[in-house]
Amino acid sequence: MAHVVPLDHKQIAYVSYDPEERSLIVTYHRGTSVRHLSIDMEQFQTVLNSCNKIDALTKVLSRQKSS
């Protein structure tokens, strides 16, 4: 079951996480979605717990690219 988190952002509508696939899905207001694979639940939890979810999301995704 995916966990969905709405964001107050002008481009990103919400992010969701699928623990079975270990994927984070970023959905934009314009209707497109981008799936990021190999994201741990702990990384998604960091986004959930952050006061600034966009900054936390950016950090999680930038770490994934550098791995």
PQR file of N, CA, C, O and H, with PARSE charges and radii, in Angstrom:
ATOM      1  N   MET A   1       0.845  -1.185   0.000 -0.4000 1.5000
ATOM      2  CA  MET A   1       0.000   0.000   0.000 -0.0000 2.0000
ATOM      3  C   MET A   1       0.886   1.243   0.000  0.5500 1.7000
ATOM      4  O   MET A   1       1.817   1.347   0.800 -0.5500 1.4000
ATOM      5  N   ALA A   2       0.601   2.170  -0.884 -0.4000 1.5000
ATOM      6  CA  ALA A   2       1.397   3.384  -1.014 -0.0000 2.0000
ATOM      7  C   ALA A   2       0.990   4.415   0.036  0.5500 1.7000
ATOM      8  O   ALA A   2      -0.185   4.534   0.382 -0.5500 1.4000
ATOM      9  H   ALA A   2      -0.154   2.086  -1.533  0.4000 1.0000
ATOM     10  N   HIS A   3       1.961   5.146   0.529 -0.4000 1.5000
ATOM     11  CA  HIS A   3       1.749   6.251   1.457 -0.0000 2.0000
ATOM     12  C   HIS A   3       1.797   7.536   0.636  0.5500 1.7000
ATOM     13  O   HIS A   3       2.771   7.764  -0.081 -0.5500 1.4000
ATOM     14  H   HIS A   3       2.916   5.050   0.248  0.4000 1.0000
ATOM     15  N   VAL A   4       0.770   8.381   0.723 -0.4000 1.5000
ATOM     16  CA  VAL A   4       0.679   9.597  -0.071 -0.0000 2.0000
ATOM     17  C   VAL A   4       0.787  10.818   0.843  0.5500 1.7000
ATOM     18  O   VAL A   4       0.132  10.905   1.882 -0.5500 1.4000
ATOM     19  H   VAL A   4      -0.022   8.196   1.306  0.4000 1.0000
ATOM     20  N   VAL A   5       1.651  11.772   0.415 -0.4000 1.5000
ATOM     21  CA  VAL A   5       1.852  12.993   1.185 -0.0000 2.0000
ATOM     22  C   VAL A   5       1.662  14.192   0.261  0.5500 1.7000
ATOM     23  O   VAL A   5       2.487  14.419  -0.624 -0.5500 1.4000
ATOM     24  H   VAL A   5       2.183  11.701  -0.428  0.4000 1.0000
ATOM     25  N   PRO A   6       0.574  14.977   0.451 -0.5600 1.5000
ATOM     26  CA  PRO A   6       0.401  16.187  -0.350  0.2800 2.0000
ATOM     27  C   PRO A   6       1.439  17.230   0.054  0.5500 1.7000
ATOM     28  O   PRO A   6       1.820  17.328   1.220 -0.5500 1.4000
ATOM     29  N   LEU A   7       1.886  18.003  -0.930 -0.4000 1.5000
ATOM     30  CA  LEU A   7       2.872  19.051  -0.656 -0.0000 2.0000
ATOM     31  C   LEU A   7       2.316  20.403  -1.064  0.5500 1.7000
ATOM     32  O   LEU A   7       1.584  20.517  -2.047 -0.5500 1.4000
ATOM     33  H   LEU A   7       1.576  17.923  -1.877  0.4000 1.0000
ATOM     34  N   ASP A   8       2.667  21.411  -0.310 -0.4000 1.5000
ATOM     35  CA  ASP A   8       2.284  22.779  -0.635 -0.0000 2.0000
ATOM     36  C   ASP A   8       3.409  23.370  -1.475  0.5500 1.7000
ATOM     37  O   ASP A   8       4.285  24.074  -0.973 -0.5500 1.4000
ATOM     38  H   ASP A   8       3.262  21.318   0.489  0.4000 1.0000
ATOM     39  N   HIS A   9       3.357  23.061  -2.775 -0.4000 1.5000
ATOM     40  CA  HIS A   9       4.426  23.460  -3.680 -0.0000 2.0000
ATOM     41  C   HIS A   9       3.802  23.822  -5.017  0.5500 1.7000
ATOM     42  O   HIS A   9       2.797  23.227  -5.408 -0.5500 1.4000
ATOM     43  H   HIS A   9       2.645  22.489  -3.183  0.4000 1.0000
ATOM     44  N   LYS A  10       4.377  24.785  -5.725 -0.4000 1.5000
ATOM     45  CA  LYS A  10       3.754  25.226  -6.970 -0.0000 2.0000
ATOM     46  C   LYS A  10       3.930  24.234  -8.118  0.5500 1.7000
ATOM     47  O   LYS A  10       3.167  24.285  -9.083 -0.5500 1.4000
ATOM     48  H   LYS A  10       5.193  25.268  -5.407  0.4000 1.0000
ATOM     49  N   GLN A  11       4.917  23.330  -8.042 -0.4000 1.5000
ATOM     50  CA  GLN A  11       5.113  22.357  -9.114 -0.0000 2.0000
ATOM     51  C   GLN A  11       4.745  20.930  -8.703  0.5500 1.7000
ATOM     52  O   GLN A  11       4.166  20.188  -9.496 -0.5500 1.4000
ATOM     53  H   GLN A  11       5.536  23.289  -7.258  0.4000 1.0000
ATOM     54  N   ILE A  12       5.078  20.542  -7.463 -0.4000 1.5000
ATOM     55  CA  ILE A  12       4.851  19.178  -7.004 -0.0000 2.0000
ATOM     56  C   ILE A  12       3.535  19.096  -6.234  0.5500 1.7000
ATOM     57  O   ILE A  12       3.342  19.809  -5.249 -0.5500 1.4000
ATOM     58  H   ILE A  12       5.548  21.145  -6.818  0.4000 1.0000
ATOM     59  N   ALA A  13       2.640  18.233  -6.682 -0.4000 1.5000
ATOM     60  CA  ALA A  13       1.342  18.067  -6.016 -0.0000 2.0000
ATOM     61  C   ALA A  13       1.491  17.194  -4.769  0.5500 1.7000
ATOM     62  O   ALA A  13       1.024  17.549  -3.687 -0.5500 1.4000
ATOM     63  H   ALA A  13       2.796  17.654  -7.482  0.4000 1.0000
ATOM     64  N   TYR A  14       2.148  16.048  -4.941 -0.4000 1.5000
ATOM     65  CA  TYR A  14       2.332  15.144  -3.807 -0.0000 2.0000
ATOM     66  C   TYR A  14       3.435  14.141  -4.105  0.5500 1.7000
ATOM     67  O   TYR A  14       3.846  13.964  -5.252 -0.5500 1.4000
ATOM     68  H   TYR A  14       2.527  15.759  -5.820  0.4000 1.0000
ATOM     69  N   VAL A  15       3.896  13.497  -3.060 -0.4000 1.5000
ATOM     70  CA  VAL A  15       4.819  12.372  -3.193 -0.0000 2.0000
ATOM     71  C   VAL A  15       4.147  11.163  -2.567  0.5500 1.7000
ATOM     72  O   VAL A  15       3.346  11.289  -1.640 -0.5500 1.4000
ATOM     73  H   VAL A  15       3.562  13.641  -2.129  0.4000 1.0000
ATOM     74  N   SER A  16       4.476  10.016  -3.074 -0.4000 1.5000
ATOM     75  CA  SER A  16       3.970   8.785  -2.487 -0.0000 2.0000
ATOM     76  C   SER A  16       5.103   7.771  -2.425  0.5500 1.7000
ATOM     77  O   SER A  16       6.099   7.876  -3.141 -0.5500 1.4000
ATOM     78  H   SER A  16       5.127   9.913  -3.826  0.4000 1.0000
ATOM     79  N   TYR A  17       4.926   6.794  -1.554 -0.4000 1.5000
ATOM     80  CA  TYR A  17       5.956   5.781  -1.361 -0.0000 2.0000
ATOM     81  C   TYR A  17       5.328   4.401  -1.418  0.5500 1.7000
ATOM     82  O   TYR A  17       4.308   4.140  -0.780 -0.5500 1.4000
ATOM     83  H   TYR A  17       4.117   6.709  -0.972  0.4000 1.0000
ATOM     84  N   ASP A  18       5.948   3.525  -2.188 -0.4000 1.5000
ATOM     85  CA  ASP A  18       5.500   2.141  -2.285 -0.0000 2.0000
ATOM     86  C   ASP A  18       6.550   1.262  -1.620  0.5500 1.7000
ATOM     87  O   ASP A  18       7.611   1.029  -2.200 -0.5500 1.4000
ATOM     88  H   ASP A  18       6.777   3.737  -2.706  0.4000 1.0000
ATOM     89  N   PRO A  19       6.276   0.765  -0.405 -0.5600 1.5000
ATOM     90  CA  PRO A  19       7.276  -0.019   0.315  0.2800 2.0000
ATOM     91  C   PRO A  19       7.606  -1.356  -0.344  0.5500 1.7000
ATOM     92  O   PRO A  19       8.711  -1.869  -0.171 -0.5500 1.4000
ATOM     93  N   GLU A  20       6.673  -1.922  -1.089 -0.4000 1.5000
ATOM     94  CA  GLU A  20       6.941  -3.189  -1.758 -0.0000 2.0000
ATOM     95  C   GLU A  20       7.969  -3.025  -2.872  0.5500 1.7000
ATOM     96  O   GLU A  20       8.818  -3.893  -3.074 -0.5500 1.4000
ATOM     97  H   GLU A  20       5.775  -1.505  -1.230  0.4000 1.0000
ATOM     98  N   GLU A  21       7.891  -1.918  -3.585 -0.4000 1.5000
ATOM     99  CA  GLU A  21       8.834  -1.634  -4.671 -0.0000 2.0000
ATOM    100  C   GLU A  21      10.023  -0.805  -4.209  0.5500 1.7000
ATOM    101  O   GLU A  21      10.985  -0.610  -4.951 -0.5500 1.4000
ATOM    102  H   GLU A  21       7.202  -1.212  -3.421  0.4000 1.0000
ATOM    103  N   ARG A  22       9.944  -0.314  -2.960 -0.4000 1.5000
ATOM    104  CA  ARG A  22      10.955   0.619  -2.451 -0.0000 2.0000
ATOM    105  C   ARG A  22      11.124   1.790  -3.435  0.5500 1.7000
ATOM    106  O   ARG A  22      12.237   2.136  -3.830 -0.5500 1.4000
ATOM    107  H   ARG A  22       9.162  -0.472  -2.357  0.4000 1.0000
ATOM    108  N   SER A  23       9.994   2.382  -3.811 -0.4000 1.5000
ATOM    109  CA  SER A  23      10.032   3.482  -4.765 -0.0000 2.0000
ATOM    110  C   SER A  23       9.275   4.697  -4.236  0.5500 1.7000
ATOM    111  O   SER A  23       8.252   4.582  -3.562 -0.5500 1.4000
ATOM    112  H   SER A  23       9.089   2.101  -3.490  0.4000 1.0000
ATOM    113  N   LEU A  24       9.814   5.844  -4.565 -0.4000 1.5000
ATOM    114  CA  LEU A  24       9.211   7.119  -4.211 -0.0000 2.0000
ATOM    115  C   LEU A  24       8.717   7.734  -5.513  0.5500 1.7000
ATOM    116  O   LEU A  24       9.475   7.853  -6.475 -0.5500 1.4000
ATOM    117  H   LEU A  24      10.645   5.937  -5.113  0.4000 1.0000
ATOM    118  N   ILE A  25       7.456   8.122  -5.543 -0.4000 1.5000
ATOM    119  CA  ILE A  25       6.851   8.676  -6.746 -0.0000 2.0000
ATOM    120  C   ILE A  25       6.543  10.143  -6.497  0.5500 1.7000
ATOM    121  O   ILE A  25       5.837  10.492  -5.551 -0.5500 1.4000
ATOM    122  H   ILE A  25       6.839   8.025  -4.761  0.4000 1.0000
ATOM    123  N   VAL A  26       7.079  10.995  -7.356 -0.4000 1.5000
ATOM    124  CA  VAL A  26       6.825  12.431  -7.293 -0.0000 2.0000
ATOM    125  C   VAL A  26       5.800  12.747  -8.369  0.5500 1.7000
ATOM    126  O   VAL A  26       6.041  12.502  -9.551 -0.5500 1.4000
ATOM    127  H   VAL A  26       7.652  10.711  -8.125  0.4000 1.0000
ATOM    128  N   THR A  27       4.652  13.291  -7.964 -0.4000 1.5000
ATOM    129  CA  THR A  27       3.586  13.624  -8.906 -0.0000 2.0000
ATOM    130  C   THR A  27       3.440  15.142  -8.987  0.5500 1.7000
ATOM    131  O   THR A  27       3.292  15.829  -7.977 -0.5500 1.4000
ATOM    132  H   THR A  27       4.456  13.490  -7.004  0.4000 1.0000
ATOM    133  N   TYR A  28       3.485  15.637 -10.210 -0.4000 1.5000
ATOM    134  CA  TYR A  28       3.440  17.077 -10.463 -0.0000 2.0000
ATOM    135  C   TYR A  28       2.011  17.521 -10.761  0.5500 1.7000
ATOM    136  O   TYR A  28       1.176  16.723 -11.187 -0.5500 1.4000
ATOM    137  H   TYR A  28       3.605  15.078 -11.031  0.4000 1.0000
ATOM    138  N   HIS A  29       1.746  18.801 -10.531 -0.4000 1.5000
ATOM    139  CA  HIS A  29       0.415  19.355 -10.790 -0.0000 2.0000
ATOM    140  C   HIS A  29       0.000  19.183 -12.253  0.5500 1.7000
ATOM    141  O   HIS A  29      -1.190  19.066 -12.545 -0.5500 1.4000
ATOM    142  H   HIS A  29       2.424  19.449 -10.184  0.4000 1.0000
ATOM    143  N   ARG A  30       0.951  19.166 -13.158 -0.4000 1.5000
ATOM    144  CA  ARG A  30       0.622  19.045 -14.582 -0.0000 2.0000
ATOM    145  C   ARG A  30       0.243  17.611 -14.970  0.5500 1.7000
ATOM    146  O   ARG A  30      -0.110  17.349 -16.120 -0.5500 1.4000
ATOM    147  H   ARG A  30       1.918  19.261 -12.921  0.4000 1.0000
ATOM    148  N   GLY A  31       0.321  16.675 -13.996 -0.4000 1.5000
ATOM    149  CA  GLY A  31      -0.155  15.320 -14.225 -0.0000 2.0000
ATOM    150  C   GLY A  31       0.917  14.264 -14.430  0.5500 1.7000
ATOM    151  O   GLY A  31       0.609  13.073 -14.419 -0.5500 1.4000
ATOM    152  H   GLY A  31       0.608  16.887 -13.063  0.4000 1.0000
ATOM    153  N   THR A  32       2.160  14.663 -14.615 -0.4000 1.5000
ATOM    154  CA  THR A  32       3.209  13.669 -14.807 -0.0000 2.0000
ATOM    155  C   THR A  32       3.731  13.174 -13.462  0.5500 1.7000
ATOM    156  O   THR A  32       3.650  13.867 -12.448 -0.5500 1.4000
ATOM    157  H   THR A  32       2.411  15.631 -14.624  0.4000 1.0000
ATOM    158  N   SER A  33       4.267  11.958 -13.486 -0.4000 1.5000
ATOM    159  CA  SER A  33       4.857  11.361 -12.287 -0.0000 2.0000
ATOM    160  C   SER A  33       6.223  10.808 -12.631  0.5500 1.7000
ATOM    161  O   SER A  33       6.457  10.338 -13.744 -0.5500 1.4000
ATOM    162  H   SER A  33       4.333  11.396 -14.310  0.4000 1.0000
ATOM    163  N   VAL A  34       7.129  10.870 -11.657 -0.4000 1.5000
ATOM    164  CA  VAL A  34       8.466  10.301 -11.813 -0.0000 2.0000
ATOM    165  C   VAL A  34       8.688   9.343 -10.653  0.5500 1.7000
ATOM    166  O   VAL A  34       8.537   9.710  -9.488 -0.5500 1.4000
ATOM    167  H   VAL A  34       6.940  11.252 -10.752  0.4000 1.0000
ATOM    168  N   ARG A  35       9.051   8.102 -10.990 -0.4000 1.5000
ATOM    169  CA  ARG A  35       9.290   7.064  -9.981 -0.0000 2.0000
ATOM    170  C   ARG A  35      10.800   6.965  -9.729  0.5500 1.7000
ATOM    171  O   ARG A  35      11.590   6.800 -10.658 -0.5500 1.4000
ATOM    172  H   ARG A  35       9.174   7.803 -11.936  0.4000 1.0000
ATOM    173  N   HIS A  36      11.175   7.068  -8.461 -0.4000 1.5000
ATOM    174  CA  HIS A  36      12.568   6.939  -8.038 -0.0000 2.0000
ATOM    175  C   HIS A  36      12.704   5.620  -7.282  0.5500 1.7000
ATOM    176  O   HIS A  36      12.055   5.412  -6.258 -0.5500 1.4000
ATOM    177  H   HIS A  36      10.533   7.202  -7.706  0.4000 1.0000
ATOM    178  N   LEU A  37      13.549   4.739  -7.794 -0.4000 1.5000
ATOM    179  CA  LEU A  37      13.706   3.403  -7.226 -0.0000 2.0000
ATOM    180  C   LEU A  37      14.803   3.371  -6.162  0.5500 1.7000
ATOM    181  O   LEU A  37      15.619   4.287  -6.060 -0.5500 1.4000
ATOM    182  H   LEU A  37      14.077   4.908  -8.627  0.4000 1.0000
ATOM    183  N   SER A  38      14.801   2.309  -5.385 -0.4000 1.5000
ATOM    184  CA  SER A  38      15.817   2.064  -4.345 -0.0000 2.0000
ATOM    185  C   SER A  38      15.815   3.131  -3.255  0.5500 1.7000
ATOM    186  O   SER A  38      16.873   3.556  -2.791 -0.5500 1.4000
ATOM    187  H   SER A  38      14.138   1.566  -5.468  0.4000 1.0000
ATOM    188  N   ILE A  39      14.626   3.559  -2.851 -0.4000 1.5000
ATOM    189  CA  ILE A  39      14.467   4.509  -1.752 -0.0000 2.0000
ATOM    190  C   ILE A  39      13.972   3.715  -0.543  0.5500 1.7000
ATOM    191  O   ILE A  39      12.944   3.041  -0.610 -0.5500 1.4000
ATOM    192  H   ILE A  39      13.766   3.214  -3.228  0.4000 1.0000
ATOM    193  N   ASP A  40      14.702   3.799   0.545 -0.4000 1.5000
ATOM    194  CA  ASP A  40      14.316   3.103   1.768 -0.0000 2.0000
ATOM    195  C   ASP A  40      13.177   3.832   2.473  0.5500 1.7000
ATOM    196  O   ASP A  40      12.997   5.038   2.298 -0.5500 1.4000
ATOM    197  H   ASP A  40      15.537   4.346   0.600  0.4000 1.0000
ATOM    198  N   MET A  41      12.416   3.096   3.266 -0.4000 1.5000
ATOM    199  CA  MET A  41      11.331   3.690   4.052 -0.0000 2.0000
ATOM    200  C   MET A  41      11.880   4.757   4.987  0.5500 1.7000
ATOM    201  O   MET A  41      11.213   5.761   5.234 -0.5500 1.4000
ATOM    202  H   MET A  41      12.562   2.117   3.408  0.4000 1.0000
ATOM    203  N   GLU A  42      13.095   4.554   5.514 -0.4000 1.5000
ATOM    204  CA  GLU A  42      13.698   5.553   6.413 -0.0000 2.0000
ATOM    205  C   GLU A  42      13.904   6.880   5.698  0.5500 1.7000
ATOM    206  O   GLU A  42      13.707   7.947   6.280 -0.5500 1.4000
ATOM    207  H   GLU A  42      13.637   3.738   5.313  0.4000 1.0000
ATOM    208  N   GLN A  43      14.305   6.805   4.419 -0.4000 1.5000
ATOM    209  CA  GLN A  43      14.495   8.030   3.644 -0.0000 2.0000
ATOM    210  C   GLN A  43      13.160   8.747   3.438  0.5500 1.7000
ATOM    211  O   GLN A  43      13.079   9.970   3.554 -0.5500 1.4000
ATOM    212  H   GLN A  43      14.465   5.939   3.946  0.4000 1.0000
ATOM    213  N   PHE A  44      12.125   7.982   3.135 -0.4000 1.5000
ATOM    214  CA  PHE A  44      10.807   8.588   2.974 -0.0000 2.0000
ATOM    215  C   PHE A  44      10.316   9.161   4.299  0.5500 1.7000
ATOM    216  O   PHE A  44       9.702  10.227   4.328 -0.5500 1.4000
ATOM    217  H   PHE A  44      12.191   6.989   3.040  0.4000 1.0000
ATOM    218  N   GLN A  45      10.584   8.461   5.385 -0.4000 1.5000
ATOM    219  CA  GLN A  45      10.195   8.935   6.714 -0.0000 2.0000
ATOM    220  C   GLN A  45      10.864  10.269   7.035  0.5500 1.7000
ATOM    221  O   GLN A  45      10.272  11.117   7.703 -0.5500 1.4000
ATOM    222  H   GLN A  45      11.084   7.595   5.361  0.4000 1.0000
ATOM    223  N   THR A  46      12.083  10.454   6.567 -0.4000 1.5000
ATOM    224  CA  THR A  46      12.785  11.729   6.744 -0.0000 2.0000
ATOM    225  C   THR A  46      12.000  12.861   6.098  0.5500 1.7000
ATOM    226  O   THR A  46      11.875  13.947   6.666 -0.5500 1.4000
ATOM    227  H   THR A  46      12.564   9.766   6.024  0.4000 1.0000
ATOM    228  N   VAL A  47      11.474  12.600   4.911 -0.4000 1.5000
ATOM    229  CA  VAL A  47      10.646  13.608   4.228 -0.0000 2.0000
ATOM    230  C   VAL A  47       9.371  13.871   5.026  0.5500 1.7000
ATOM    231  O   VAL A  47       8.983  15.023   5.217 -0.5500 1.4000
ATOM    232  H   VAL A  47      11.575  11.719   4.450  0.4000 1.0000
ATOM    233  N   LEU A  48       8.721  12.806   5.491 -0.4000 1.5000
ATOM    234  CA  LEU A  48       7.485  12.955   6.268 -0.0000 2.0000
ATOM    235  C   LEU A  48       7.677  13.786   7.523  0.5500 1.7000
ATOM    236  O   LEU A  48       6.830  14.610   7.866 -0.5500 1.4000
ATOM    237  H   LEU A  48       9.036  11.870   5.336  0.4000 1.0000
ATOM    238  N   ASN A  49       8.795  13.569   8.209 -0.4000 1.5000
ATOM    239  CA  ASN A  49       9.038  14.220   9.499 -0.0000 2.0000
ATOM    240  C   ASN A  49       9.596  15.629   9.390  0.5500 1.7000
ATOM    241  O   ASN A  49       9.658  16.347  10.388 -0.5500 1.4000
ATOM    242  H   ASN A  49       9.484  12.900   7.931  0.4000 1.0000
ATOM    243  N   SER A  50       9.994  16.027   8.215 -0.4000 1.5000
ATOM    244  CA  SER A  50      10.650  17.318   8.036 -0.0000 2.0000
ATOM    245  C   SER A  50       9.652  18.477   8.059  0.5500 1.7000
ATOM    246  O   SER A  50       8.522  18.361   7.585 -0.5500 1.4000
ATOM    247  H   SER A  50       9.943  15.444   7.405  0.4000 1.0000
ATOM    248  N   CYS A  51      10.099  19.581   8.617 -0.4000 1.5000
ATOM    249  CA  CYS A  51       9.300  20.820   8.563 -0.0000 2.0000
ATOM    250  C   CYS A  51       9.283  21.376   7.144  0.5500 1.7000
ATOM    251  O   CYS A  51       8.301  21.981   6.714 -0.5500 1.4000
ATOM    252  H   CYS A  51      11.017  19.676   9.002  0.4000 1.0000
ATOM    253  N   ASN A  52      10.392  21.164   6.418 -0.4000 1.5000
ATOM    254  CA  ASN A  52      10.484  21.600   5.031 -0.0000 2.0000
ATOM    255  C   ASN A  52      10.607  20.354   4.150  0.5500 1.7000
ATOM    256  O   ASN A  52      11.707  19.896   3.840 -0.5500 1.4000
ATOM    257  H   ASN A  52      11.190  20.673   6.768  0.4000 1.0000
ATOM    258  N   LYS A  53       9.469  19.831   3.763 -0.4000 1.5000
ATOM    259  CA  LYS A  53       9.429  18.566   3.029 -0.0000 2.0000
ATOM    260  C   LYS A  53      10.113  18.654   1.662  0.5500 1.7000
ATOM    261  O   LYS A  53      10.706  17.674   1.210 -0.5500 1.4000
ATOM    262  H   LYS A  53       8.575  20.203   4.014  0.4000 1.0000
ATOM    263  N   ILE A  54      10.040  19.803   1.006 -0.4000 1.5000
ATOM    264  CA  ILE A  54      10.672  19.962  -0.303 -0.0000 2.0000
ATOM    265  C   ILE A  54      12.187  19.859  -0.167  0.5500 1.7000
ATOM    266  O   ILE A  54      12.825  19.168  -0.961 -0.5500 1.4000
ATOM    267  H   ILE A  54       9.558  20.598   1.374  0.4000 1.0000
ATOM    268  N   ASP A  55      12.773  20.527   0.815 -0.4000 1.5000
ATOM    269  CA  ASP A  55      14.217  20.426   1.026 -0.0000 2.0000
ATOM    270  C   ASP A  55      14.626  19.003   1.366  0.5500 1.7000
ATOM    271  O   ASP A  55      15.637  18.511   0.866 -0.5500 1.4000
ATOM    272  H   ASP A  55      12.254  21.088   1.460  0.4000 1.0000
ATOM    273  N   ALA A  56      13.857  18.345   2.202 -0.4000 1.5000
ATOM    274  CA  ALA A  56      14.166  16.961   2.577 -0.0000 2.0000
ATOM    275  C   ALA A  56      14.056  16.046   1.364  0.5500 1.7000
ATOM    276  O   ALA A  56      14.888  15.156   1.185 -0.5500 1.4000
ATOM    277  H   ALA A  56      13.035  18.745   2.608  0.4000 1.0000
ATOM    278  N   LEU A  57      13.050  16.252   0.539 -0.4000 1.5000
ATOM    279  CA  LEU A  57      12.880  15.466  -0.676 -0.0000 2.0000
ATOM    280  C   LEU A  57      14.069  15.668  -1.613  0.5500 1.7000
ATOM    281  O   LEU A  57      14.592  14.706  -2.175 -0.5500 1.4000
ATOM    282  H   LEU A  57      12.374  16.974   0.686  0.4000 1.0000
ATOM    283  N   THR A  58      14.486  16.900  -1.775 -0.4000 1.5000
ATOM    284  CA  THR A  58      15.633  17.214  -2.626 -0.0000 2.0000
ATOM    285  C   THR A  58      16.891  16.504  -2.134  0.5500 1.7000
ATOM    286  O   THR A  58      17.655  15.965  -2.936 -0.5500 1.4000
ATOM    287  H   THR A  58      14.062  17.682  -1.318  0.4000 1.0000
ATOM    288  N   LYS A  59      17.107  16.501  -0.827 -0.4000 1.5000
ATOM    289  CA  LYS A  59      18.282  15.829  -0.266 -0.0000 2.0000
ATOM    290  C   LYS A  59      18.226  14.328  -0.494  0.5500 1.7000
ATOM    291  O   LYS A  59      19.232  13.723  -0.863 -0.5500 1.4000
ATOM    292  H   LYS A  59      16.487  16.939  -0.176  0.4000 1.0000
ATOM    293  N   VAL A  60      17.078  13.722  -0.281 -0.4000 1.5000
ATOM    294  CA  VAL A  60      16.936  12.272  -0.491 -0.0000 2.0000
ATOM    295  C   VAL A  60      17.221  11.925  -1.949  0.5500 1.7000
ATOM    296  O   VAL A  60      17.935  10.963  -2.230 -0.5500 1.4000
ATOM    297  H   VAL A  60      16.260  14.213   0.019  0.4000 1.0000
ATOM    298  N   LEU A  61      16.668  12.702  -2.873 -0.4000 1.5000
ATOM    299  CA  LEU A  61      16.846  12.389  -4.283 -0.0000 2.0000
ATOM    300  C   LEU A  61      18.262  12.676  -4.748  0.5500 1.7000
ATOM    301  O   LEU A  61      18.775  11.966  -5.614 -0.5500 1.4000
ATOM    302  H   LEU A  61      16.087  13.483  -2.644  0.4000 1.0000
ATOM    303  N   SER A  62      18.905  13.689  -4.203 -0.4000 1.5000
ATOM    304  CA  SER A  62      20.291  13.978  -4.613 -0.0000 2.0000
ATOM    305  C   SER A  62      21.244  12.905  -4.092  0.5500 1.7000
ATOM    306  O   SER A  62      22.231  12.591  -4.757 -0.5500 1.4000
ATOM    307  H   SER A  62      18.488  14.266  -3.500  0.4000 1.0000
ATOM    308  N   ARG A  63      20.972  12.344  -2.934 -0.4000 1.5000
ATOM    309  CA  ARG A  63      21.793  11.238  -2.419 -0.0000 2.0000
ATOM    310  C   ARG A  63      21.642  10.008  -3.292  0.5500 1.7000
ATOM    311  O   ARG A  63      22.603   9.271  -3.513 -0.5500 1.4000
ATOM    312  H   ARG A  63      20.170  12.599  -2.395  0.4000 1.0000
ATOM    313  N   GLN A  64      20.439   9.789  -3.786 -0.4000 1.5000
ATOM    314  CA  GLN A  64      20.192   8.634  -4.637 -0.0000 2.0000
ATOM    315  C   GLN A  64      21.000   8.743  -5.933  0.5500 1.7000
ATOM    316  O   GLN A  64      21.548   7.746  -6.402 -0.5500 1.4000
ATOM    317  H   GLN A  64      19.658  10.387  -3.607  0.4000 1.0000
ATOM    318  N   LYS A  65      21.077   9.924  -6.505 -0.4000 1.5000
ATOM    319  CA  LYS A  65      21.806  10.114  -7.762 -0.0000 2.0000
ATOM    320  C   LYS A  65      23.304   9.949  -7.579  0.5500 1.7000
ATOM    321  O   LYS A  65      23.999   9.488  -8.485 -0.5500 1.4000
ATOM    322  H   LYS A  65      20.631  10.734  -6.124  0.4000 1.0000
ATOM    323  N   SER A  66      23.801  10.324  -6.408 -0.4000 1.5000
ATOM    324  CA  SER A  66      25.245  10.231  -6.181 -0.0000 2.0000
ATOM    325  C   SER A  66      25.686   8.839  -5.764  0.5500 1.7000
ATOM    326  O   SER A  66      26.885   8.564  -5.709 -0.5500 1.4000
ATOM    327  H   SER A  66      23.237  10.699  -5.672  0.4000 1.0000
ATOM    328  N   SER A  67      24.732   7.949  -5.468 -0.4000 1.5000
ATOM    329  CA  SER A  67      25.076   6.581  -5.056 -0.0000 2.0000
ATOM    330  C   SER A  67      25.474   5.729  -6.222  0.5500 1.7000
ATOM    331  O   SER A  67      25.794   4.553  -6.047 -0.5500 1.4000
ATOM    332  H   SER A  67      23.758   8.172  -5.512  0.4000 1.0000
TER
END
